[in-house]
Amino acid sequence: MDTRGRIEARLREAFAPLALEVVDDSRLHRGHAGARDGGGHYRVALVSDRFRGVPAVLRHRMVYEALSGELAREIHALQIEARASEEARDRTGKAGR
């Protein structure tokens, strides 16, 4: 399983998301200092009821904790959008993304 697949599996296990998107943006950062061969730049967007009532900073910490192994070895940069289902509904008029 590649890094993107591992990220997705860990987030599904940790948050049982109603919606999940994991995007590998590594190709956009080739040659970037600290990211050998451009690898390790990811964007995640997830909707989970586990984020209900949790401030954004703590949501990010929850995601970092779920991905701690990958962050130590395979992820150089991580962009996170973590929302509760009611926030996703407010934005789109329906649950999820």
VOVEX-650785 format. One record per atom (N, C-alpha, C): residue number from 0; residue in one letter; atom name; x, y, z. Coordinates in nm, 2 decimals. Example, Ala and Ser with C-alpha at 12.3 -4.5 7.8 and 13.67 -1.06 7.14 Angstrom:
BEGIN
0;A;N;1.32;-0.57;0.78;
0;A;CA;1.23;-0.45;0.78;
0;A;C;1.32;-0.33;0.78;
1;S;N;1.28;-0.22;0.71;
1;S;CA;1.37;-0.11;0.71;
1;S;C;1.29;0.00;0.79;
***
This chain:
BEGIN
0;M;N;0.09;-0.12;0.00;
0;M;CA;0.00;0.00;0.00;
0;M;C;0.09;0.12;0.00;
1;D;N;0.06;0.22;-0.08;
1;D;CA;0.13;0.34;-0.09;
1;D;C;0.10;0.44;0.03;
2;T;N;0.17;0.55;0.04;
2;T;CA;0.15;0.64;0.15;
2;T;C;0.01;0.70;0.15;
3;R;N;-0.04;0.73;0.03;
3;R;CA;-0.18;0.79;0.03;
3;R;C;-0.28;0.69;0.08;
4;G;N;-0.26;0.56;0.04;
4;G;CA;-0.35;0.46;0.09;
4;G;C;-0.34;0.43;0.24;
5;R;N;-0.22;0.44;0.29;
5;R;CA;-0.20;0.43;0.44;
5;R;C;-0.27;0.54;0.51;
6;I;N;-0.25;0.66;0.46;
6;I;CA;-0.32;0.78;0.52;
6;I;C;-0.47;0.76;0.52;
7;E;N;-0.52;0.72;0.41;
7;E;CA;-0.67;0.70;0.40;
7;E;C;-0.71;0.59;0.50;
8;A;N;-0.64;0.48;0.51;
8;A;CA;-0.68;0.37;0.60;
8;A;C;-0.67;0.41;0.74;
9;R;N;-0.57;0.49;0.78;
9;R;CA;-0.56;0.53;0.92;
9;R;C;-0.67;0.63;0.96;
10;L;N;-0.70;0.72;0.87;
10;L;CA;-0.81;0.82;0.90;
10;L;C;-0.94;0.75;0.90;
11;R;N;-0.97;0.65;0.82;
11;R;CA;-1.09;0.58;0.82;
11;R;C;-1.11;0.50;0.95;
12;E;N;-1.00;0.44;1.00;
12;E;CA;-1.00;0.37;1.12;
12;E;C;-1.02;0.46;1.24;
13;A;N;-0.95;0.57;1.24;
13;A;CA;-0.96;0.66;1.36;
13;A;C;-1.09;0.75;1.37;
14;F;N;-1.15;0.78;1.25;
14;F;CA;-1.26;0.88;1.25;
14;F;C;-1.39;0.83;1.19;
15;A;N;-1.39;0.71;1.13;
15;A;CA;-1.51;0.67;1.06;
15;A;C;-1.58;0.78;0.99;
16;P;N;-1.50;0.84;0.89;
16;P;CA;-1.56;0.96;0.83;
16;P;C;-1.68;0.94;0.74;
17;L;N;-1.76;1.04;0.73;
17;L;CA;-1.88;1.04;0.64;
17;L;C;-1.83;1.07;0.50;
18;A;N;-1.72;1.15;0.49;
18;A;CA;-1.66;1.18;0.37;
18;A;C;-1.51;1.20;0.39;
19;L;N;-1.43;1.15;0.30;
19;L;CA;-1.28;1.16;0.31;
19;L;C;-1.22;1.18;0.17;
20;E;N;-1.13;1.27;0.17;
20;E;CA;-1.05;1.29;0.04;
20;E;C;-0.90;1.31;0.08;
21;V;N;-0.81;1.23;0.02;
21;V;CA;-0.67;1.24;0.04;
21;V;C;-0.61;1.27;-0.09;
22;V;N;-0.53;1.38;-0.10;
22;V;CA;-0.47;1.42;-0.23;
22;V;C;-0.32;1.42;-0.21;
23;D;N;-0.25;1.36;-0.29;
23;D;CA;-0.10;1.36;-0.29;
23;D;C;-0.06;1.48;-0.38;
24;D;N;-0.01;1.59;-0.32;
24;D;CA;0.04;1.70;-0.39;
24;D;C;0.19;1.71;-0.41;
25;S;N;0.26;1.59;-0.39;
25;S;CA;0.40;1.59;-0.39;
25;S;C;0.46;1.64;-0.52;
26;R;N;0.40;1.61;-0.63;
26;R;CA;0.46;1.64;-0.76;
26;R;C;0.47;1.80;-0.77;
27;L;N;0.39;1.87;-0.70;
27;L;CA;0.39;2.02;-0.70;
27;L;C;0.51;2.07;-0.62;
28;H;N;0.58;1.99;-0.55;
28;H;CA;0.69;2.04;-0.46;
28;H;C;0.82;1.97;-0.49;
29;R;N;0.84;1.92;-0.60;
29;R;CA;0.97;1.85;-0.63;
29;R;C;1.08;1.95;-0.61;
30;G;N;1.19;1.91;-0.55;
30;G;CA;1.30;1.99;-0.52;
30;G;C;1.29;2.08;-0.40;
31;H;N;1.17;2.09;-0.34;
31;H;CA;1.15;2.17;-0.22;
31;H;C;1.25;2.12;-0.11;
32;A;N;1.31;2.22;-0.05;
32;A;CA;1.41;2.18;0.06;
32;A;C;1.33;2.10;0.17;
33;G;N;1.39;2.00;0.21;
33;G;CA;1.33;1.92;0.32;
33;G;C;1.24;1.81;0.27;
34;A;N;1.20;1.81;0.14;
34;A;CA;1.12;1.71;0.09;
34;A;C;1.19;1.63;-0.02;
35;R;N;1.27;1.53;0.02;
35;R;CA;1.35;1.46;-0.08;
35;R;C;1.27;1.41;-0.20;
36;D;N;1.31;1.45;-0.32;
36;D;CA;1.24;1.41;-0.44;
36;D;C;1.10;1.46;-0.45;
37;G;N;1.06;1.56;-0.37;
37;G;CA;0.93;1.61;-0.38;
37;G;C;0.82;1.53;-0.31;
38;G;N;0.86;1.43;-0.24;
38;G;CA;0.76;1.34;-0.18;
38;G;C;0.71;1.40;-0.05;
39;G;N;0.59;1.35;-0.01;
39;G;CA;0.54;1.37;0.12;
39;G;C;0.45;1.50;0.14;
40;H;N;0.40;1.55;0.04;
40;H;CA;0.30;1.67;0.05;
40;H;C;0.16;1.62;0.03;
41;Y;N;0.08;1.62;0.13;
41;Y;CA;-0.06;1.57;0.12;
41;Y;C;-0.16;1.67;0.17;
42;R;N;-0.28;1.66;0.12;
42;R;CA;-0.40;1.74;0.16;
42;R;C;-0.51;1.64;0.20;
43;V;N;-0.57;1.66;0.31;
43;V;CA;-0.68;1.57;0.36;
43;V;C;-0.80;1.66;0.39;
44;A;N;-0.91;1.61;0.35;
44;A;CA;-1.04;1.67;0.39;
44;A;C;-1.13;1.56;0.44;
45;L;N;-1.18;1.58;0.56;
45;L;CA;-1.27;1.47;0.62;
45;L;C;-1.38;1.53;0.70;
46;V;N;-1.49;1.46;0.70;
46;V;CA;-1.61;1.50;0.77;
46;V;C;-1.64;1.38;0.87;
47;S;N;-1.64;1.41;1.00;
47;S;CA;-1.66;1.31;1.09;
47;S;C;-1.74;1.36;1.21;
48;D;N;-1.83;1.28;1.27;
48;D;CA;-1.90;1.32;1.39;
48;D;C;-1.81;1.33;1.51;
49;R;N;-1.69;1.27;1.50;
49;R;CA;-1.60;1.27;1.61;
49;R;C;-1.54;1.41;1.63;
50;F;N;-1.57;1.50;1.53;
50;F;CA;-1.52;1.64;1.55;
50;F;C;-1.63;1.73;1.60;
51;R;N;-1.74;1.68;1.63;
51;R;CA;-1.85;1.76;1.68;
51;R;C;-1.81;1.83;1.82;
52;G;N;-1.82;1.96;1.82;
52;G;CA;-1.79;2.03;1.95;
52;G;C;-1.64;2.05;1.98;
53;V;N;-1.55;2.00;1.89;
53;V;CA;-1.41;2.01;1.91;
53;V;C;-1.35;2.12;1.83;
54;P;N;-1.27;2.21;1.90;
54;P;CA;-1.21;2.32;1.83;
54;P;C;-1.12;2.28;1.72;
55;A;N;-1.10;2.36;1.62;
55;A;CA;-1.01;2.33;1.50;
55;A;C;-0.87;2.28;1.54;
56;V;N;-0.81;2.35;1.63;
56;V;CA;-0.67;2.31;1.67;
56;V;C;-0.67;2.17;1.72;
57;L;N;-0.77;2.14;1.80;
57;L;CA;-0.77;2.00;1.86;
57;L;C;-0.80;1.90;1.75;
58;R;N;-0.88;1.93;1.65;
58;R;CA;-0.91;1.84;1.54;
58;R;C;-0.78;1.81;1.47;
59;H;N;-0.70;1.91;1.44;
59;H;CA;-0.58;1.89;1.38;
59;H;C;-0.49;1.80;1.46;
60;R;N;-0.48;1.82;1.59;
60;R;CA;-0.40;1.74;1.68;
60;R;C;-0.45;1.59;1.67;
61;M;N;-0.58;1.57;1.66;
61;M;CA;-0.64;1.44;1.65;
61;M;C;-0.59;1.37;1.52;
62;V;N;-0.59;1.45;1.41;
62;V;CA;-0.54;1.39;1.28;
62;V;C;-0.39;1.37;1.29;
63;Y;N;-0.31;1.46;1.34;
63;Y;CA;-0.17;1.43;1.36;
63;Y;C;-0.14;1.31;1.44;
64;E;N;-0.22;1.29;1.55;
64;E;CA;-0.20;1.17;1.63;
64;E;C;-0.23;1.04;1.55;
65;A;N;-0.34;1.05;1.47;
65;A;CA;-0.38;0.93;1.39;
65;A;C;-0.27;0.90;1.29;
66;L;N;-0.20;1.00;1.24;
66;L;CA;-0.10;0.98;1.14;
66;L;C;0.04;0.99;1.19;
67;S;N;0.06;0.97;1.32;
67;S;CA;0.19;0.99;1.38;
67;S;C;0.31;0.91;1.31;
68;G;N;0.28;0.79;1.28;
68;G;CA;0.38;0.70;1.22;
68;G;C;0.42;0.76;1.08;
69;E;N;0.32;0.79;1.00;
69;E;CA;0.35;0.85;0.87;
69;E;C;0.42;0.98;0.88;
70;L;N;0.38;1.07;0.97;
70;L;CA;0.44;1.20;0.99;
70;L;C;0.59;1.19;1.02;
71;A;N;0.62;1.08;1.10;
71;A;CA;0.76;1.06;1.13;
71;A;C;0.85;1.02;1.02;
72;R;N;0.79;0.95;0.92;
72;R;CA;0.87;0.89;0.81;
72;R;C;0.84;0.93;0.67;
73;E;N;0.71;0.96;0.64;
73;E;CA;0.67;0.97;0.50;
73;E;C;0.60;1.10;0.46;
74;I;N;0.56;1.18;0.56;
74;I;CA;0.48;1.30;0.53;
74;I;C;0.57;1.42;0.57;
75;H;N;0.60;1.51;0.47;
75;H;CA;0.67;1.63;0.50;
75;H;C;0.58;1.74;0.53;
76;A;N;0.47;1.75;0.46;
76;A;CA;0.37;1.86;0.48;
76;A;C;0.23;1.80;0.47;
77;L;N;0.14;1.85;0.56;
77;L;CA;0.00;1.80;0.56;
77;L;C;-0.09;1.92;0.58;
78;Q;N;-0.18;1.93;0.48;
78;Q;CA;-0.29;2.04;0.49;
78;Q;C;-0.42;1.96;0.53;
79;I;N;-0.48;2.02;0.63;
79;I;CA;-0.60;1.95;0.69;
79;I;C;-0.72;2.04;0.69;
80;E;N;-0.83;1.98;0.64;
80;E;CA;-0.97;2.04;0.66;
80;E;C;-1.05;1.93;0.73;
81;A;N;-1.08;1.96;0.85;
81;A;CA;-1.16;1.86;0.93;
81;A;C;-1.28;1.93;0.98;
82;R;N;-1.40;1.87;0.94;
82;R;CA;-1.53;1.93;0.98;
82;R;C;-1.62;1.82;1.04;
83;A;N;-1.71;1.87;1.13;
83;A;CA;-1.82;1.78;1.18;
83;A;C;-1.93;1.78;1.07;
84;S;N;-2.01;1.68;1.08;
84;S;CA;-2.12;1.66;0.98;
84;S;C;-2.21;1.79;0.97;
85;E;N;-2.24;1.85;1.08;
85;E;CA;-2.33;1.96;1.07;
85;E;C;-2.27;2.08;1.00;
86;E;N;-2.14;2.09;1.01;
86;E;CA;-2.06;2.20;0.94;
86;E;C;-2.06;2.18;0.79;
87;A;N;-2.04;2.05;0.75;
87;A;CA;-2.05;2.02;0.61;
87;A;C;-2.19;2.04;0.56;
88;R;N;-2.29;2.01;0.63;
88;R;CA;-2.43;2.03;0.59;
88;R;C;-2.45;2.18;0.57;
89;D;N;-2.41;2.26;0.67;
89;D;CA;-2.43;2.41;0.66;
89;D;C;-2.37;2.46;0.53;
90;R;N;-2.25;2.41;0.50;
90;R;CA;-2.18;2.47;0.38;
90;R;C;-2.24;2.42;0.25;
91;T;N;-2.29;2.30;0.24;
91;T;CA;-2.34;2.24;0.11;
91;T;C;-2.49;2.22;0.11;
92;G;N;-2.56;2.23;0.22;
92;G;CA;-2.70;2.20;0.22;
92;G;C;-2.73;2.05;0.24;
93;K;N;-2.62;1.97;0.24;
93;K;CA;-2.64;1.82;0.26;
93;K;C;-2.52;1.77;0.34;
94;A;N;-2.53;1.65;0.39;
94;A;CA;-2.42;1.59;0.47;
94;A;C;-2.30;1.55;0.38;
95;G;N;-2.18;1.55;0.43;
95;G;CA;-2.07;1.51;0.35;
95;G;C;-2.01;1.61;0.26;
96;R;N;-1.93;1.57;0.17;
96;R;CA;-1.86;1.66;0.07;
96;R;C;-1.92;1.64;-0.06;
***
